[in-house]
């Protein structure tokens, strides 16, 4: 059984993401296996892609940038994020997936 890409933690919401850096624009592609696939218009050097990921997710979810924290996968394409927010899992999932469909 694969783990869901969006779940609840004591701090808020956990997101499993798969990053593709150096894209022509930042966008959400959709769910790939057990992670949300995101293309980022940032290079994977000196933490630029991680910073862009945090900023992008915060913008899409309409939460402060400091509410999004990278917890695992700092140097990998597969990453885990925690979003400290009062949003429900369904709301987060809906916002991220509708963003993917509207781009």
Buried (B, 14 or more C-beta within 10 A) or exposed (E): EEEEBBEEEEEBBBBBBBBBBEBEEBBBBEBEEEBBBBBBBBEBEEBEBBBBBBBBBBEBBEBEEEBBEBEEBEEEBEBBBBBBBEBEBEEBBEBBBEBBEEE
